[in-house]
């Protein structure tokens, strides 16, 4: 294991995801009289994360992708993009790369015990010098006109209202509540293992920690979309990471 410290660009990359705060639509009162049963979480990046070092830079890209059944762009996902900054090939081992939910449950991107590509894609990702690759992609196979099997998922930043202690009426309509890294009720992390050696005789790890930094009492999946021209009026840009939940 070779520890690669963050480079001078790391702080700049992290700040991209912490810039904006939600600003409610002026047509509504931010703290209306009725409690909301829908919530939009905005995630930020912890300051202790390593998203850029001398080897790689990691960014999270939001994309609206085609629904395989309805053939329209109604599915929003996030893609972890890894850029190779070196003159050597870099290899990612998905068997030792993990999604981590709320600092507890850990899920590998490739389940070594199953020794199968059925859900996780290929175990290793090869990134040529100065190229970019996604850690996962959105892959599916259409079985019939009403069913498609998703074979590989990107990220959706799902979160648990129960774990975050969020309930109906926790916020009023369009009310926004902000959190710090220290008091955030929910966290998501990504551990990425990479090497410059194809046999992984030496390797390094990146730990990227996200925290729920703002919660809004509204269901707002389009807080940022490519054709959403007034997005900045609401406090959002292409680096705004959100996920919505409705409690029934």
C-alpha positions as CSV (number, residue, x, y, z in Angstrom):
1,X,0.0,0.0,0.0
2,X,1.4,3.3,-1.1
3,X,-0.2,6.4,0.4
4,X,-0.6,9.2,-2.1
5,X,-1.3,12.5,-0.4
6,X,-3.6,15.1,-2.0
7,X,-2.1,17.5,-4.4
8,X,-2.5,21.3,-4.5
9,X,-5.6,20.8,-6.7
10,X,-7.5,18.7,-4.2
11,X,-9.1,21.6,-2.3
12,X,-10.3,23.2,-5.5
13,X,-12.0,19.9,-6.7
14,X,-13.7,19.5,-3.3
15,X,-15.0,23.0,-3.3
16,X,-16.9,22.4,-6.6
17,X,-19.4,20.3,-4.7
18,X,-19.9,22.7,-1.7
19,X,-20.5,26.0,-3.5
20,X,-24.2,26.5,-3.6
21,X,-27.1,26.6,-1.2
22,X,-30.7,26.1,-2.1
23,X,-32.7,29.3,-2.7
24,X,-36.5,28.8,-2.8
25,X,-38.8,29.9,-5.6
26,X,-40.0,33.4,-4.8
27,X,-43.6,32.4,-5.6
28,X,-43.7,30.4,-2.4
29,X,-43.0,31.0,1.2
30,X,-40.0,29.1,2.3
31,X,-41.5,28.2,5.7
32,X,-45.1,27.6,4.8
33,X,-47.6,26.3,7.4
34,X,-47.7,22.7,6.2
35,X,-45.2,20.0,7.0
36,X,-43.6,18.3,4.0
37,X,-43.5,14.6,3.3
38,X,-41.0,15.0,0.4
39,X,-37.4,15.8,0.8
40,X,-34.4,16.6,-1.4
41,X,-31.0,16.0,0.0
42,X,-28.0,18.0,-1.2
43,X,-24.6,16.3,-0.6
44,X,-21.3,18.0,-0.1
45,X,-17.7,16.6,0.1
46,X,-15.9,16.3,3.4
47,X,-12.7,18.3,3.6
48,X,-10.7,15.1,4.5
49,X,-11.5,13.5,1.1
50,X,-8.8,12.9,-1.5
51,X,-10.2,13.6,-5.0
52,X,-6.9,14.7,-6.6
53,X,-3.3,13.5,-6.2
54,X,-0.3,13.3,-8.5
55,X,-1.8,10.1,-10.1
56,X,-5.5,10.7,-10.6
57,X,-8.4,13.2,-10.3
58,X,-11.9,12.1,-9.5
59,X,-15.1,14.0,-10.4
60,X,-18.8,13.1,-10.0
61,X,-20.8,13.9,-13.2
62,X,-24.6,14.2,-13.2
63,X,-26.3,12.8,-16.4
64,X,-29.8,12.3,-17.5
65,X,-29.9,9.0,-19.4
66,X,-32.4,7.1,-21.5
67,X,-35.0,5.0,-19.8
68,X,-34.6,1.6,-21.7
69,X,-38.4,1.1,-21.8
70,X,-39.8,4.6,-22.5
71,X,-36.8,5.8,-24.5
72,X,-36.7,9.2,-22.9
73,X,-34.2,10.9,-20.7
74,X,-36.0,10.6,-17.4
75,X,-33.3,8.6,-15.4
76,X,-30.8,10.8,-13.5
77,X,-27.6,9.2,-12.3
78,X,-24.1,10.2,-11.2
79,X,-21.0,8.8,-12.8
80,X,-17.7,8.7,-10.9
81,X,-15.1,9.8,-13.5
82,X,-11.4,8.9,-12.9
83,X,-8.8,10.8,-14.8
84,X,-5.3,9.4,-15.2
85,X,-2.9,12.3,-14.8
86,X,0.3,10.2,-15.4
87,X,2.2,8.9,-18.4
88,X,1.6,5.3,-17.2
89,X,-1.5,3.0,-17.4
90,X,-3.5,3.0,-14.2
91,X,-5.6,0.0,-13.2
92,X,-8.8,0.1,-11.0
93,X,-9.7,-3.0,-8.9
94,X,-13.5,-2.9,-8.4
95,X,-13.2,-6.0,-6.2
96,X,-11.5,-3.8,-3.6
97,X,-13.4,-0.6,-4.4
98,X,-16.6,0.0,-2.3
99,X,-19.7,2.1,-1.9
100,X,-20.1,2.8,1.8
101,X,-23.5,3.8,3.3
102,X,-23.6,6.0,6.4
103,X,-20.2,4.9,7.6
104,X,-21.4,1.3,8.1
105,X,-22.7,-0.9,5.3
106,X,-20.0,-1.5,2.6
107,X,-20.8,-2.9,-0.9
108,X,-18.0,-3.8,-3.4
109,X,-18.3,-2.8,-7.0
110,X,-17.4,-6.3,-7.9
111,X,-18.3,-9.2,-5.7
112,X,-15.2,-11.4,-5.7
113,X,-17.0,-14.2,-3.9
114,X,-19.5,-14.6,-6.7
115,X,-16.8,-14.5,-9.4
116,X,-19.4,-13.3,-11.8
117,X,-19.8,-10.3,-14.2
118,X,-23.6,-10.5,-14.1
119,X,-24.2,-7.5,-12.0
120,X,-20.9,-5.7,-11.5
121,X,-19.3,-5.6,-14.9
122,X,-15.7,-6.4,-15.3
123,X,-13.5,-6.5,-12.2
124,X,-10.6,-4.4,-13.6
125,X,-10.7,-1.0,-15.3
126,X,-7.8,0.1,-17.5
127,X,-7.1,3.8,-17.8
128,X,-4.5,4.7,-20.4
129,X,-2.2,7.7,-19.8
130,X,-4.1,11.0,-19.6
131,X,-7.4,9.3,-20.3
132,X,-10.7,9.2,-18.3
133,X,-12.9,6.3,-17.4
134,X,-16.1,5.8,-15.4
135,X,-16.0,3.6,-12.3
136,X,-19.4,2.2,-13.4
137,X,-21.7,2.9,-16.3
138,X,-25.4,2.6,-17.0
139,X,-25.7,-0.7,-18.9
140,X,-28.9,-2.7,-19.6
141,X,-30.3,-5.4,-21.8
142,X,-33.9,-5.1,-23.0
143,X,-35.7,-8.4,-22.5
144,X,-39.1,-7.4,-24.0
145,X,-41.2,-4.3,-24.6
146,X,-42.0,-4.0,-20.9
147,X,-38.8,-5.1,-19.2
148,X,-35.2,-4.3,-19.3
149,X,-32.5,-5.8,-17.0
150,X,-30.1,-3.3,-15.6
151,X,-26.6,-5.0,-15.7
152,X,-24.6,-2.1,-14.2
153,X,-25.6,0.9,-12.2
154,X,-23.8,4.2,-11.7
155,X,-24.5,6.1,-8.5
156,X,-27.8,7.6,-7.3
157,X,-26.8,8.9,-3.9
158,X,-29.7,7.2,-2.3
159,X,-30.1,7.9,1.4
160,X,-32.2,6.5,4.3
161,X,-34.7,8.8,6.0
162,X,-34.9,6.4,8.9
163,X,-31.1,6.4,9.4
164,X,-31.1,10.2,9.0
165,X,-34.0,10.5,11.5
166,X,-36.1,12.3,8.9
167,X,-39.9,11.9,9.1
168,X,-43.1,13.5,7.7
169,X,-43.3,17.1,8.8
170,X,-39.5,17.2,9.7
171,X,-39.4,20.3,7.4
172,X,-42.1,22.7,6.2
173,X,-42.6,23.1,2.4
174,X,-39.5,24.4,0.8
175,X,-37.8,24.9,4.1
176,X,-34.0,24.3,3.9
177,X,-31.9,23.1,6.8
178,X,-28.1,23.1,6.6
179,X,-25.7,20.7,8.2
180,X,-21.9,20.6,8.8
181,X,-19.5,17.7,8.4
182,X,-19.7,17.2,12.1
183,X,-23.5,17.2,12.6
184,X,-24.7,15.8,9.3
185,X,-27.3,13.0,9.8
186,X,-26.2,11.0,6.8
187,X,-23.0,10.1,4.9
188,X,-21.9,8.4,1.7
189,X,-18.4,7.3,0.9
190,X,-16.5,5.8,-1.9
191,X,-13.2,3.8,-1.6
192,X,-11.3,3.4,-4.8
193,X,-8.3,1.1,-5.1
194,X,-5.9,1.6,-8.0
195,X,-2.4,0.6,-9.1
196,X,0.2,1.4,-11.8
197,X,1.1,-2.3,-11.7
198,X,-1.2,-4.7,-13.5
199,X,-0.7,-7.4,-10.8
200,X,-1.4,-4.9,-8.0
201,X,2.0,-5.6,-6.4
202,X,1.8,-2.0,-5.2
203,X,-1.5,-0.1,-4.9
204,X,-3.0,3.1,-3.5
205,X,-6.5,4.0,-2.2
206,X,-8.7,7.0,-2.5
207,X,-11.4,7.7,0.1
208,X,-14.0,10.2,-0.9
209,X,-16.5,11.2,1.8
210,X,-19.8,12.9,1.1
211,X,-22.2,14.2,3.7
212,X,-25.8,15.5,3.6
213,X,-25.1,19.2,3.9
214,X,-28.6,20.5,3.1
215,X,-32.1,19.1,3.3
216,X,-35.1,20.8,1.6
217,X,-38.8,20.1,2.2
218,X,-39.6,19.5,-1.4
219,X,-39.3,16.8,-4.1
220,X,-37.0,18.4,-6.6
221,X,-35.1,16.0,-8.9
222,X,-34.5,18.7,-11.4
223,X,-32.6,21.0,-9.1
224,X,-30.0,20.8,-11.9
225,X,-30.7,19.8,-15.4
226,X,-28.9,20.8,-18.6
227,X,-31.9,22.8,-19.9
228,X,-32.8,24.3,-16.6
229,X,-31.7,27.8,-17.5
230,X,-32.6,29.5,-14.1
231,X,-30.9,26.8,-12.0
232,X,-28.6,29.3,-10.3
233,X,-31.5,31.2,-9.0
234,X,-32.2,28.2,-6.9
235,X,-28.6,27.7,-5.9
236,X,-27.4,24.9,-8.1
237,X,-24.9,24.0,-10.8
238,X,-23.6,20.9,-12.5
239,X,-21.7,19.9,-9.4
240,X,-24.9,19.9,-7.2
241,X,-25.5,16.4,-6.0
242,X,-29.0,15.6,-4.9
243,X,-31.4,12.7,-4.2
244,X,-35.1,12.9,-3.4
245,X,-37.4,10.9,-1.1
246,X,-41.1,10.9,-0.5
247,X,-42.5,9.4,2.7
248,X,-46.0,7.8,2.3
